[in-house]
Amino acid sequence: MCGDCVEKEYPNRGNTCLENGSFLLNFTGCAVCSKRDFMLITNKSLKEEDGEEIVTYDHLCKNCHHVIARHEYTFSIMDEFQVAIQIAMPGGLKQWKYLRTVKDLEEDEYTMLCLLCGKAEDTISILPDDPRQMTLLF
């Protein structure tokens, strides 16, 4: 992997997780051939470990095949999380109150780690009504 080919190593991408493709805005050009062109994606593999799907591949310079970065993307389904609410207290203070641990409610979790594309994490509920977003009505 080559830190000389990128503007910033492992930039924080928030919740943008790429399963495929390249973050070309972070590519300054190939350190070997000095060209800034599209990239090749090679050595793509998909494997499953403990219910987690892992996709890996290499970003290569299209012109000289210099390895710019190794990309890793993971996907898993989480089946348990805690439901909590934030309660407004007198004086403007806020306090978290945990209602219960919810089982058998599913959400998808995504992560990405790549010198070129950056690092990111995202969790998305696959339920029609996300219990984490619920509000209490008094």
Disulfide bonds with the S-S distance in Angstrom:
none
